[in-house]
Amino acid sequence: MTLFEKYAAHVDHALDALVAAGVLPTGLDRGQVTVEPPRDLLHGDLATNAAMVLAKPAGTNPHALAEALSVELAKVAGVTNVELAGPGFLNLRLDASAWLDELRDIASAGVDYGRSVSGKGKAVNVEYVSANPTGPMHMGHCRGAVVGDALASLLEFSGYRVIREYYINDAGGQVDTLARSAHLRYREALGQTIEIAEGLYPGDYLIPVGARLAAEFGDRYLSAPESEWLIPFRKAAVADMMDMIKADLALLGIHHDLFSSEAELHDAGKADAAEAELRARGLIYDGELEKPKGKEIDDWEPVTLPLFRSTQFGDDQDRPIKKSNGSWTYFGADLAYHYQKSRNVDAMVDIWGADHAGTVKRIKAAVNALTDGKVQFDVKLVQMVRLLRGGEPIKMSKRSGSFVTLSEMVDEVGKDVVRFTMLTRKSDAQMDFDFAKVVEASKDNPVFYVQYAHARIQSTLRKAEAEGMQPDGSQLHLLGDAELNLIKEAANFPRIVEAAGKAGEPHRIAFYLSDLAAAFHAYWNLGNDQPDKRFILAHNPALTGARLFLATNIGQVIRNGLRLMGVEAANSM
């Protein structure tokens, strides 16, 4: 139980006392009562909104209820002062022992500090990346890959059973284009001179694919009609692309539990099953699309198509799930996919590029209809990343033909820099990735600043060990206000983890680590001007042991946070 949970329990017990005294009625919903740091830390250590939340349903005045509650909370061990703020908020100050106990709890929990069971073992499918299998991973995929993977780790740490899924879009026209592009490289491997027409994939990454196809098939399909080679070339090229994509993701430390094929979904008739289910519920009907507004189309004719009643769920028009030729629309295929995976989970989260924002409302409506609202579904949008080098737009990759590959990024700046940087802003906010700035040794670079804090801690521990000194948690009462402030920042970690998990926002961990690193560096810098504030004091081994114990556990919290981000902590820099 974390410090905030402990004092939330104390508030709950204080409210029980008020109920017993007849000040509050029984049966009040306390679900919105919170215990958290006050907005201004000068006002105290903890704040609760209990009086503000409960006064109205209790039929009383918030101020009066806060006064009654303050009397009960003043009786709690460790509370040194209770102060009424505003119309009914209560600020609590704690004595040093409360924070020192939390430091001991960090040491006791170790790698599990911040872990919770709030997810209650519920199954959550997190689908991310899902790039078209037409080439290597590039920067357009990287941010979503990191956000999805970090979110999956965060949910696991919060007590959910997470399934990491990659949905392979291998049933659309883009894979036919891939097959045709691979056939060109196949011909090239057999000695023919080729010219890559506009609309085909020009990247050099298809050269080895063509060579492999030439080795497998010889000249069997050199002059054969497309109808003979399209399907086998498509399957072979998609398989090669997925091998390449998996290798690229592995460079970021990303591994999925499940790879689902759109083509296999359709072949198995699961899309048809989804349509039948929705028709049975009256949510799909055969109707005509309205003529596009504001456009004059001379040869436009109404066509009867199967339409999903998305207007029932806030959309501006009902949406077709199939095209006039009978093939599935993007929305229809997506609907069928979500229908299939929703049957085995309690919740689903999709990580999408921001260019799919227009689809969110209708697919959420479809999932809600398919699951009768029993499966929670959320979509996290990820904005594109603008690549810079020293403030200037970066040149494109020769290998890919049109983009900078993920592997090129990782080769240049490293996995940990890429992953941390991708989480330094909220996913739906625009981001610049400047190759020069992300490796800059500066406090303005959060990657460096957090890693440097951990490296400083490890360096201090090594130096102390060389001098025969070890962390010691038996003399923590020797720590003063400056050290307690650092503990207070570390104690926020479990609360941040829980909030980030509920909101589906892993960037909050990066923000928190930046704050914790700043607090640590500020404490460290005290020793520059005040030698008695340094971690290692040769003349005072007891205080040194206590400060080393503090440093060790600040390092533990940093490592726990970095692990959620998929980043390894630096031991030296």
DRENZA-295608 format. One line per 3 residues: their letters; for each residue y, x, z of C-alpha. Coordinates in steps of 0.02 Angstrom, whole numbers. Layout:
<recs>
a	Y/X/Z | ...
</recs>
This chain:
<recs>
mtl	0/0/0 | 168/73/-53 | 325/74/53
fek	399/-73/-43 | 239/-172/-23 | 237/-134/164
yaa	412/-200/189 | 382/-348/75 | 242/-392/195
hvd	363/-371/341 | 485/-491/256 | 342/-613/230
hal	294/-604/413 | 477/-628/464 | 482/-785/356
dal	322/-845/440 | 411/-825/607 | 555/-933/545
vaa	433/-1065/487 | 350/-1063/658 | 521/-1080/740
gvl	563/-1230/630 | 705/-1139/540 | 610/-1151/374
ptg	494/-1289/313 | 315/-1249/271 | 251/-1230/93
ldr	402/-1145/15 | 363/-1045/-143 | 401/-863/-103
gqv	353/-797/-274 | 532/-748/-317 | 565/-655/-154
tve	589/-469/-189 | 607/-309/-90 | 685/-168/-190
ppr	819/-33/-179 | 996/-101/-168 | 1104/-79/-322
dll	1217/36/-221 | 1111/155/-118 | 1258/178/2
hgd	1221/3/65 | 1047/44/128 | 869/89/85
lat	798/-82/42 | 868/-251/-5 | 790/-424/-3
naa	848/-584/-88 | 738/-694/23 | 882/-797/95
mvl	961/-823/-75 | 797/-881/-153 | 737/-993/-13
akp	897/-1072/53 | 913/-1210/-78 | 732/-1272/-73
agt	742/-1260/117 | 900/-1366/118 | 1001/-1237/212
nph	1144/-1114/188 | 1099/-940/118 | 1215/-854/241
ala	1143/-945/391 | 965/-912/333 | 1005/-728/306
eal	1072/-714/483 | 914/-791/555 | 804/-679/447
sve	903/-524/496 | 859/-554/679 | 672/-554/636
lak	684/-402/523 | 777/-302/655 | 618/-311/759
vag	515/-220/626 | 463/-43/671 | 555/82/562
vtn	705/-31/527 | 862/44/604 | 990/-78/537
vel	998/-246/446 | 1160/-289/358 | 1213/-452/278
agp	1291/-429/106 | 1377/-555/-6 | 1323/-736/9
gfl	1151/-698/80 | 1073/-532/29 | 1004/-420/166
nlr	1011/-230/162 | 892/-132/272 | 904/47/331
lda	745/137/378 | 719/283/495 | 652/449/433
saw	473/412/487 | 455/275/357 | 495/395/215
lde	389/535/288 | 242/415/296 | 269/377/112
lrd	266/563/73 | 99/575/162 | 38/425/61
ias	83/516/-100 | -20/665/-42 | -165/553/8
agv	-167/453/-155 | -139/605/-268 | -176/563/-450
dyg	-190/379/-402 | -17/364/-326 | 67/220/-416
rsv	-97/143/-473 | -113/-42/-437 | -233/-188/-457
sgk	-100/-309/-517 | -195/-330/-681 | -345/-397/-585
gka	-466/-328/-714 | -404/-443/-852 | -448/-390/-1029
vnv	-300/-343/-1137 | -310/-297/-1321 | -172/-176/-1372
eyv	-163/-159/-1561 | -55/-18/-1622 | -26/98/-1770
san	-129/-5/-1895 | -48/89/-2038 | -106/48/-2214
ptg	-248/169/-2253 | -158/245/-2402 | -105/415/-2338
pmh	-76/528/-2189 | 21/472/-2037 | 208/494/-2049
mgh	360/469/-1940 | 365/284/-1981 | 200/268/-1887
crg	227/396/-1750 | 341/301/-1633 | 233/144/-1633
avv	79/251/-1604 | 154/333/-1450 | 228/171/-1381
gda	62/80/-1402 | -41/219/-1326 | 76/240/-1177
las	78/52/-1149 | -112/48/-1151 | -117/188/-1020
lle	13/99/-915 | -86/-64/-918 | -246/28/-869
fsg	-154/109/-724 | -97/-65/-673 | -274/-131/-660
yrv	-306/-206/-832 | -460/-176/-938 | -382/-114/-1099
ire	-454/-114/-1275 | -359/0/-1393 | -375/-69/-1570
yyi	-328/-12/-1744 | -326/-148/-1878 | -367/-76/-2049
nda	-270/-167/-2185 | -400/-132/-2320 | -399/-297/-2413
ggq	-232/-298/-2502 | -163/-233/-2665 | -111/-69/-2585
vdt	-292/-11/-2572 | -321/-50/-2755 | -170/61/-2790
lar	-249/193/-2681 | -412/182/-2780 | -317/202/-2945
sah	-222/351/-2875 | -384/429/-2816 | -460/402/-2989
lry	-317/503/-3065 | -355/646/-2945 | -539/627/-2986
rea	-498/651/-3170 | -389/799/-3125 | -532/878/-3027
lgq	-639/862/-3184 | -512/960/-3286 | -405/824/-3363
tie	-217/833/-3368 | -145/684/-3276 | 23/600/-3260
iae	54/498/-3104 | 135/336/-3156 | 268/251/-3052
gly	191/140/-2920 | 43/254/-2885 | 30/372/-2735
pgd	88/545/-2787 | 48/644/-2630 | -55/804/-2634
yli	-163/733/-2495 | -263/642/-2630 | -314/804/-2718
pvg	-461/839/-2601 | -511/656/-2613 | -522/672/-2801
arl	-621/833/-2785 | -745/750/-2668 | -766/603/-2786
aae	-794/722/-2931 | -928/813/-2831 | -1012/649/-2785
fgd	-1004/557/-2951 | -986/695/-3080 | -912/625/-3242
ryl	-995/454/-3222 | -828/364/-3205 | -720/479/-3309
sap	-704/357/-3453 | -778/203/-3373 | -676/41/-3362
ese	-587/7/-3198 | -703/-137/-3157 | -846/-12/-3134
wli	-760/113/-3019 | -625/17/-2926 | -734/-45/-2782
pfr	-830/118/-2747 | -672/221/-2764 | -579/102/-2650
kaa	-712/115/-2514 | -724/303/-2529 | -535/329/-2529
vad	-507/213/-2380 | -644/304/-2282 | -561/472/-2320
mmd	-390/406/-2274 | -455/339/-2108 | -533/508/-2069
mik	-364/587/-2105 | -272/458/-2000 | -391/481/-1852
adl	-367/669/-1862 | -178/647/-1866 | -182/531/-1716
all	-292/653/-1622 | -151/780/-1637 | -51/662/-1526
gih	-198/635/-1410 | -223/458/-1473 | -398/383/-1490
hdl	-437/200/-1519 | -584/105/-1447 | -602/-12/-1594
fss	-566/-7/-1781 | -567/-178/-1863 | -573/-200/-2051
eae	-476/-339/-2136 | -596/-333/-2283 | -746/-355/-2168
lhd	-660/-498/-2080 | -641/-592/-2243 | -816/-546/-2304
agk	-889/-617/-2143 | -799/-783/-2170 | -699/-768/-2009
ada	-536/-807/-2096 | -612/-967/-2164 | -671/-1010/-1988
aea	-494/-992/-1922 | -429/-1107/-2059 | -562/-1237/-2019
elr	-520/-1229/-1834 | -335/-1257/-1866 | -368/-1396/-1991
arg	-475/-1484/-1861 | -326/-1477/-1743 | -208/-1543/-1874
liy	-110/-1381/-1881 | -152/-1341/-2062 | -128/-1464/-2203
dge	-116/-1458/-2393 | 64/-1476/-2447 | 199/-1415/-2564
lek	325/-1280/-2523 | 506/-1323/-2541 | 601/-1247/-2685
pkg	689/-1088/-2625 | 865/-1132/-2570 | 1013/-1051/-2654
kei	910/-991/-2802 | 894/-1060/-2978 | 717/-1031/-3042
ddw	696/-1104/-3217 | 506/-1106/-3218 | 481/-1157/-3037
epv	346/-1285/-3012 | 284/-1359/-2848 | 113/-1293/-2796
tlp	-2/-1370/-2667 | -53/-1241/-2537 | -132/-1242/-2364
lfr	15/-1236/-2244 | 24/-1197/-2059 | 136/-1316/-1961
stq	246/-1177/-1895 | 396/-1293/-1886 | 313/-1371/-1734
fgd	342/-1205/-1648 | 522/-1168/-1696 | 501/-1095/-1871
dqd	620/-1154/-2007 | 479/-1207/-2125 | 291/-1224/-2130
rpi	206/-1066/-2194 | 67/-1046/-2323 | -91/-958/-2267
kks	-154/-936/-2445 | -77/-899/-2614 | -97/-1007/-2768
ngs	-240/-894/-2829 | -337/-927/-2669 | -308/-756/-2591
wty	-243/-746/-2414 | -59/-720/-2378 | -11/-584/-2255
fga	22/-718/-2126 | -142/-806/-2159 | -243/-646/-2144
dla	-150/-601/-1985 | -184/-772/-1913 | -371/-754/-1944
yhy	-373/-580/-1867 | -289/-639/-1708 | -404/-790/-1698
qks	-553/-673/-1701 | -493/-549/-1570 | -421/-681/-1452
rnv	-594/-747/-1414 | -643/-600/-1302 | -484/-557/-1207
dam	-361/-630/-1083 | -206/-559/-1168 | -153/-470/-1327
vdi	-9/-353/-1366 | 36/-299/-1543 | 149/-153/-1582
wga	241/-189/-1746 | 374/-107/-1849 | 543/-193/-1838
dha	529/-243/-2022 | 401/-373/-1967 | 522/-460/-1848
gtv	528/-616/-1956 | 341/-646/-1932 | 340/-639/-1742
kri	386/-819/-1706 | 258/-896/-1822 | 112/-782/-1775
kaa	146/-812/-1590 | 146/-998/-1627 | -18/-983/-1719
vna	-101/-886/-1579 | -37/-1010/-1450 | -112/-1151/-1554
ltd	-277/-1063/-1582 | -301/-1020/-1397 | -223/-1178/-1322
gkv	-102/-1061/-1236 | -241/-981/-1134 | -221/-807/-1209
qfd	-55/-724/-1174 | 14/-642/-1331 | 162/-527/-1351
vkl	233/-424/-1494 | 332/-265/-1463 | 445/-213/-1605
vqm	475/-30/-1642 | 626/30/-1738 | 616/170/-1865
vrl	661/349/-1820 | 792/447/-1913 | 743/630/-1935
lrg	875/764/-1915 | 886/950/-1899 | 1042/1011/-1812
gep	1126/845/-1848 | 1084/846/-2034 | 958/728/-2117
ikm	794/818/-2144 | 714/853/-2312 | 557/763/-2360
skr	382/834/-2361 | 306/908/-2519 | 130/874/-2457
sgs	154/688/-2437 | 263/659/-2587 | 392/555/-2496
fvt	391/579/-2307 | 375/699/-2161 | 199/692/-2093
lse	152/674/-1912 | 51/834/-1920 | 204/929/-1982
mvd	303/864/-1833 | 170/911/-1706 | 146/1082/-1785
evg	332/1119/-1765 | 377/1051/-1593 | 211/1011/-1509
kdv	122/852/-1453 | 208/837/-1285 | 384/849/-1357
vrf	345/718/-1488 | 268/596/-1365 | 401/614/-1231
tml	544/600/-1355 | 472/441/-1431 | 482/360/-1258
trk	660/410/-1215 | 731/249/-1285 | 679/68/-1282
sda	562/40/-1429 | 672/-89/-1518 | 824/26/-1513
qmd	866/146/-1655 | 818/327/-1624 | 866/497/-1694
fdf	738/636/-1685 | 828/801/-1705 | 705/944/-1722
akv	833/1064/-1650 | 883/960/-1499 | 710/906/-1441
vea	663/1087/-1405 | 832/1135/-1333 | 826/1213/-1159
skd	962/1101/-1089 | 982/968/-955 | 1039/854/-1097
npv	862/863/-1166 | 754/750/-1053 | 592/829/-1116
fyv	647/1000/-1056 | 732/936/-899 | 576/847/-833
qya	457/987/-883 | 572/1117/-806 | 570/1023/-640
har	380/1032/-636 | 378/1213/-691 | 502/1257/-553
iqs	390/1175/-425 | 236/1269/-485 | 332/1432/-489
tlr	392/1403/-311 | 215/1367/-251 | 148/1524/-335
kae	285/1630/-257 | 254/1556/-86 | 67/1587/-101
aeg	102/1768/-147 | 204/1781/13 | 65/1703/116
mqp	144/1531/137 | 63/1363/102 | 118/1180/98
dgs	100/1103/270 | 116/917/307 | 108/935/495
qlh	292/978/522 | 378/849/411 | 496/797/550
llg	591/959/510 | 649/887/344 | 829/827/337
dae	932/700/241 | 933/799/78 | 743/804/76
lnl	730/621/126 | 838/572/-23 | 713/660/-137
ike	569/566/-55 | 661/402/-81 | 670/437/-268
aan	485/480/-275 | 441/321/-180 | 512/218/-323
fpr	370/270/-438 | 243/131/-397 | 379/-1/-413
ive	433/68/-582 | 253/74/-644 | 224/-108/-596
aag	387/-166/-675 | 355/-66/-834 | 181/-138/-849
kag	240/-317/-828 | 379/-294/-954 | 271/-194/-1076
eph	403/-57/-1080 | 330/118/-1058 | 500/198/-1090
ria	543/152/-911 | 427/291/-853 | 526/419/-954
fyl	689/354/-882 | 619/364/-706 | 553/541/-729
sdl	724/595/-790 | 801/524/-631 | 670/607/-521
aaa	694/773/-611 | 883/760/-589 | 860/728/-402
fha	744/877/-387 | 860/994/-483 | 1007/935/-377
ywn	910/978/-219 | 855/1145/-291 | 1035/1190/-334
lgn	1088/1166/-153 | 998/1329/-118 | 1111/1423/-237
dqp	1258/1403/-120 | 1166/1368/43 | 1023/1491/70
dkr	956/1384/214 | 919/1246/86 | 796/1351/-13
fil	613/1304/-16 | 552/1472/46 | 627/1536/208
ahn	540/1694/267 | 613/1673/443 | 559/1490/459
pal	378/1465/403 | 366/1291/481 | 512/1221/380
tga	450/1316/228 | 280/1232/243 | 361/1060/255
rlf	471/1091/104 | 324/1158/4 | 228/1000/50
lat	374/899/-16 | 382/1002/-177 | 194/985/-204
nig	203/796/-198 | 359/781/-304 | 258/880/-431
qvi	114/757/-409 | 227/609/-449 | 295/698/-603
rng	118/734/-664 | 66/553/-635 | 213/491/-737
lrl	186/616/-877 | 2/572/-885 | 48/390/-918
mgv	155/452/-1062 | 12/559/-1128 | 109/718/-1091
eaa	41/873/-1003 | 149/944/-864 | 215/1121/-893
nsm	165/1249/-761 | 285/1381/-825 | 429/1390/-948
</recs>
